[in-house]
Amino acid sequence: MKPKLKKKYRFDIKMMMADCEANYARICRIMPSVLRKEVTDNLNGAIGSTIDKSLDHLSFDIDLATNKPAKLTLSIAERCRFTTMVNLQVLIDSFVDVDGESGCVNMSIRLYHDVNMAEVIACNHKPNRLASYEYPNELMFQPDEKAQQNRFLSEWLGLCSKHGLSSKNMTAGLYAAASSAAIHTEPHADTHHSEQQASPSIDTLLVGGRSLRT
């Protein structure tokens, strides 16, 4: 009998869009300041320059189910007319790499406000530009690396929403404004289906290409 050939990965753009829409809505709920637009007026200078910039940097303490405390930080790195760049960092003291250093996850996320989507464009400082990859490759990315990273982001945002304790007191008015603005960012109809797909487990995450152990 001939051995069965492994089926080649096919990029599912519909599922990818659903994940990106859902992550956009999650980020807007957690960090409402991403919806703020700063427009520069050539005559009067920057409009809205008096807005509290401290809201552009938020930290959350998360108690993982395995009693591994983690600190998740969201910070706005760049604002443009139609996009916003957000950095997400997770520090997990109980995870250590082979050198004995604390585990860390870094993600660069670009929000596209015209289409209400958020996409992971780099993870642990490794840019992820392609929808699918031939395997093996120089970076040793999985064929569905981009899809995995976006689902991995959704896991952390979900934990932050449900179990995260903010180290900064947020005003009710700010959340009300965010809820109103986020009403147009409802996830795609297939979002529930996409979240049921297998995604990287926190216990087996990779940091900078190095596996972590507890």
N, C-alpha and C positions, 0 to 999 in steps of 0.2 A: 504493500500500500504506500502511496505517495504521502509524505508528511503534509499536513495542512499548512498552507501559507498564512501567516498572520495578516489579518485585514489591515490595510493602510488607513491611518487616521485621516478623517475628513473633517475639515473645519466646519462647525455648525454656527453660521452667522446669526441665525435667529436666537439661539440660546445665548450667544455672546451678548447680543443687544439686550436681552432680558436681564442678564446679570449686571450689565453696566447701568441700566436704568434703575434697577433695584439698589445698587450701591450708591448711585447719585442721591436717591431719596433718603437713604440711611445717613449719608454724610451731612445732608442739609438739615436733618432732624437733630443730629448730634452737635453740629457746628454751624449754627444759623448764619454766622458772619460770612460764610462763603458766598451767600446770596447778595452781599453788599457790593455795589459797584462804585468804584472811585473814578470819577471822570475829571480830567484836567481841563480847566478853562484857561485859554491863553491870556485872557485879560485879568481874571481874578485869582489865578493860581489854582491849587487843588481844592476841589469841592469835597466837603465831608472830612477834612483833615483833622477835625476835632473829635472824631469818633474814637472810642476806646479801642486801641489796637491790641490790648491785652486779650480781647476775645478771639484774636487770630491764633492764639496758642493755648490749647487746653490739654490737661493731663487727667487721666482716670486710673484709679486703682481697681484691678480686677482680681477677684479670688477665683481661680480656676477650680473646676470640679475635683481635680486631683490634689487640692490643697497646695497648689503652686502659685503664689502671688505674682502678679505681673503688673507692670505700669505701662499704660498705653498713652502715647502723646500724639496729638494732631496739631500741625502747625501749617499756616499758609505761607508758602515760599514765594509765590508770584501771582500777580493779578494782571490780566489783560482784558480787553474789551469783551471777548466772548468765552474766555477760558480762565480757570484758576488752577494753580498748581498747589497741591497739598502733600505734605510729607507725613507719613505715619511711622512711628517707631514703637516697638514693643520690647521691653526689657524683662527678662524672666531670670531671676537670680538662681532659681533651683535647677535651671538647665545650664550645663557647662559643656564647652567643646573639648577637643582633645588636648588643648593647651591649658585647660582649667579656667578659661575665661567665661564670664557670664554670657548667656545666650542673648542674641539681639536680632530682631527682624526690622528691616528698613524697607519701606515702600514709597515710591513716588507715584502720585495719582494725579491725573489731569482730568478736571471737570469741564465738560463742554456744555455751557449754559443754553446754547441755542437748540440743542437736541436733548437736554436733560440726561446726560450720560456721564459716568465716571469710569476711567480706564486705568489700570495699573500699567505704567510705562517702564518701570524699573523695579527690581526687587533685589535688596542687598547690593545696591549699586551696580547691578548688571542690567543694562538696557534690554528691553524685550520688545522688539519692533515687528516681528513676524507673527502672522496668524497661526502658522504651523511650522515645524522644523523637521528636517531630515535627521534621522538618528543612526549613528552617533554624529555629534557636531562638536565644534571647538569648545562651546560653553557647557556641553553635556546637558542641554535643555531637553526635556521630554517633548515628544511631538506636539502634545497639547499644552505646552508650558503656559501660554498666555491664558487659556481658559482656566487652568489650575490656579494661577495667581489671582485672577479675578474672583474665583470662588473662595480662595484663602482669605482675601480681603473681606468678603461678605461674612465669613466666620468671625473674624475679629470685630467687625462693626456690630454684628449681632450680639456678641458677648458684651461689648461696650454699652449697647443700648439696654440690655436686660440686667447686667450685673455690675456695670461700672459705677464707681463712686467718684464724682468729680471733685477735684481739689480746689475748684473755684466755684463760688456761689453764682448761679445764673438767675437773672430776673425773669419773672413770669411773663412780662411783656415781651421779652426777647423771644421766648419760646412761642408765644402767641403769634408773633410776626413771622417766625419760621414756619409754623404750621400753615399759616395763610399762604405763604409763598410756595410751600412745598405741595400745595394741593394739586398743582399741575405736574407733579413729578411722581405720579403713581406708577409702580412697577408694571412692566409688560405682563400680558395675560399669562405668559409661560413662566413667570418668575417662580411660582410655587414649584413647578416641575423642575426647573433648573436647580433649585436649592436641594432637591432630593437626590441629585447626582452625587457620585462619590467625589470627595474633595480631600485635600491633604489634611492629615490628622495633626493636631498640635503636638502630639507626643512624638511624631516622626518628622518634624519640620527640619529643613536644612537651613543653615545659616552660612552664607558666603561659600556654599558648596561643601561645607563640613557638617557631618551629621552630629546631632547633639544627643547626649545621654543624661538620664536623671540620676 
